[in-house]
Amino acid sequence: MFKILVTGGDGLLAHALRELQPADCDLVFLSHSDFDLTAPARMQEQLDEIAPHVVINTAAYNLVDHCETERELSWAVNAVGPQRLAEFCARADIRLVHYGTDYVFDGKKTSPYFEADTPNPLNHYAGGKLAGEQAVLRTSTKHLVLRTSWVFGWHPTQTKTFVHTILRAACKGHELKATTDQVSVPTFAPDLAQWTLELIRLGATGLIHAVNDEGVSRYDWTRAILEEAVRAGLTPQAPPVEKVTTAFFNSTMRRPTYTVMSNEKLTKLLNHRMGSWRPGLRKMLAQMK
Ligand SMILES: NC(=O)c1ccc[n+]([C@@H]2O[C@H](COP(=O)([O-])OP(=O)(O)OC[C@H]3O[C@@H](n4cnc5c(N)ncnc54)[C@H](OP(=O)(O)O)[C@@H]3O)[C@@H](O)[C@H]2O)c1
């Protein structure tokens, strides 16, 4: 029986892990207030007390735009916190599973990014997340980093996700705008949670891209959400979606455009395909209904 401590216990991925209820793992969830990545002494105390075999660190500062203004705090959570946690875990022979982001890439490629591709973060969120994953991998060869993208799923308290925003606009009949030049892979949180446990059982280490199959633009992702919502009876009809490019939003923060990651390595390791995000989207919409 694996004893696994899951940090960020109130987040989306943690919720998906909780829902899995694996028979061979004892999962202990600690939320932000009980396990703060910026409070090293308390982290150490919790690790000593719980004495897990594995820590799954889902905690992160994910508000990409806010990272530009909350520079110190976001760096403390996304870069320094994971480094400390990785060191504590290594000292106690605990394996750490940590999550990275597709945003570490600059988006200049036109074909999927592999683990060996060189990152080049364009904004502060991406810089902090890259520093965090590098620290984790540097600290111990037993640690595992899973880079993922556009994570979605149903969560009892999260009603501001991209899927919710699109559905709210559809229900109010608002016209939508979505970018055609931002392309990545939506990844269903319960799928990511399942692969995480499979990798822990296999004893996988190092850096692995963990995404569903099928890259899409924000525009196509929006259209898919609307199509499936109509199918699920959540909205009578899909409102028009206007195609725009990233430049339209006139943001001062730089975002990468194409950040599709290849899941070839994960597919080989787990010996099965990761599958499209579409069945996950259908499940999420059914839960929302
Ligand atoms: N969601 C995505 O699209 C996406 C894309 C790429 C990578 N990822 C990565 O995937 C992982 C899981 O993401 P997720 O979607 O499950 O994130 P999430 O829903 O935002 O959950 C993150 C959790 O971390 C907690 N947290 C924030 N600051 C903390 C701190 N200082 N100490 C401890 N906990 C803290 C948050 O709690 P409070 O809300 O109470 O502060 C929140 O419950 C993260 O590493 C994320 O960077 C996510």
The ligand as a Tripos MOL2 file, in Angstrom:
@<TRIPOS>MOLECULE
LIG
   48    52     1     0     0
SMALL
NO_CHARGES

@<TRIPOS>ATOM
      1 N1         -4.9190   24.1320  -14.8410 N.am      1 LIG1
      2 C1         -4.1790   24.1630  -15.9540 C.2       1 LIG1
      3 O1         -4.6500   24.4900  -17.0430 O.2       1 LIG1
      4 C2         -2.7210   23.7570  -15.8920 C.ar      1 LIG1
      5 C3         -1.9380   23.8520  -17.0520 C.ar      1 LIG1
      6 C4         -0.5960   23.4700  -16.9880 C.ar      1 LIG1
      7 C5         -0.0590   23.0140  -15.8010 C.ar      1 LIG1
      8 N2         -0.8410   22.9400  -14.7000 N.ar      1 LIG1
      9 C6         -0.2350   22.4790  -13.4440 C.3       1 LIG1
     10 O2         -0.9280   21.3470  -12.9640 O.3       1 LIG1
     11 C7         -0.8920   21.3330  -11.5240 C.3       1 LIG1
     12 C8         -2.2950   21.1550  -10.9730 C.3       1 LIG1
     13 O3         -3.0890   22.2430  -11.4120 O.3       1 LIG1
     14 P1         -4.6190   22.4560  -10.9910 P.3       1 LIG1
     15 O4         -5.3600   22.8190  -12.2130 O.co2     1 LIG1
     16 O5         -5.1000   21.3420  -10.1380 O.co2     1 LIG1
     17 O6         -4.4570   23.7730  -10.1070 O.3       1 LIG1
     18 P2         -5.5130   24.4920   -9.1430 P.3       1 LIG1
     19 O7         -6.8770   23.9690   -9.3430 O.co2     1 LIG1
     20 O8         -5.2770   25.9590   -9.3250 O.co2     1 LIG1
     21 O9         -5.0200   24.0460   -7.7120 O.3       1 LIG1
     22 C9         -3.8340   24.5360   -7.1900 C.3       1 LIG1
     23 C10        -3.9710   24.5470   -5.6870 C.3       1 LIG1
     24 O10        -2.7490   25.0850   -5.1430 O.3       1 LIG1
     25 C11        -3.1020   25.8220   -3.9980 C.3       1 LIG1
     26 N3         -2.0440   26.7590   -3.6500 N.ar      1 LIG1
     27 C12        -1.8260   28.0070   -4.1180 C.ar      1 LIG1
     28 N4         -0.7740   28.5530   -3.4890 N.ar      1 LIG1
     29 C13        -0.3130   27.6360   -2.5990 C.ar      1 LIG1
     30 C14         0.7430   27.6010   -1.6640 C.ar      1 LIG1
     31 N5          1.5370   28.6680   -1.4450 N.pl3     1 LIG1
     32 N6          0.9260   26.4760   -0.9500 N.ar      1 LIG1
     33 C15         0.1140   25.4080   -1.0940 C.ar      1 LIG1
     34 N7         -0.9240   25.3850   -1.9440 N.ar      1 LIG1
     35 C16        -1.1220   26.4850   -2.6950 C.ar      1 LIG1
     36 C17        -4.3920   26.5090   -4.3440 C.3       1 LIG1
     37 O11        -5.0920   26.8040   -3.1450 O.3       1 LIG1
     38 P3         -5.8460   28.2090   -2.9690 P.3       1 LIG1
     39 O12        -6.7520   28.3380   -4.1470 O.co2     1 LIG1
     40 O13        -6.5460   28.0240   -1.6550 O.co2     1 LIG1
     41 O14        -4.7680   29.2480   -2.9390 O.co2     1 LIG1
     42 C18        -5.1110   25.4490   -5.1820 C.3       1 LIG1
     43 O15        -5.9930   24.6740   -4.3860 O.3       1 LIG1
     44 C19        -0.1950   22.6350  -11.1270 C.3       1 LIG1
     45 O16         1.1720   22.4140  -10.9340 O.3       1 LIG1
     46 C20        -0.3620   23.5120  -12.3430 C.3       1 LIG1
     47 O17         0.6360   24.5200  -12.4600 O.3       1 LIG1
     48 C21        -2.1610   23.2920  -14.7100 C.ar      1 LIG1
@<TRIPOS>BOND
     1     1     2 1
     2     2     3 2
     3     2     4 1
     4     4     5 ar
     5     4    48 ar
     6     5     6 ar
     7     6     7 ar
     8     7     8 ar
     9     8     9 1
    10     8    48 ar
    11     9    10 1
    12     9    46 1
    13    10    11 1
    14    11    12 1
    15    11    44 1
    16    12    13 1
    17    13    14 1
    18    14    15 2
    19    14    16 1
    20    14    17 1
    21    17    18 1
    22    18    19 2
    23    18    20 1
    24    18    21 1
    25    21    22 1
    26    22    23 1
    27    23    24 1
    28    23    42 1
    29    24    25 1
    30    25    26 1
    31    25    36 1
    32    26    27 ar
    33    26    35 ar
    34    27    28 ar
    35    28    29 ar
    36    29    30 ar
    37    29    35 ar
    38    30    31 1
    39    30    32 ar
    40    32    33 ar
    41    33    34 ar
    42    34    35 ar
    43    36    37 1
    44    36    42 1
    45    37    38 1
    46    38    39 2
    47    38    40 1
    48    38    41 1
    49    42    43 1
    50    44    45 1
    51    44    46 1
    52    46    47 1
@<TRIPOS>SUBSTRUCTURE
     1 LIG1         1 GROUP 0 **** ****
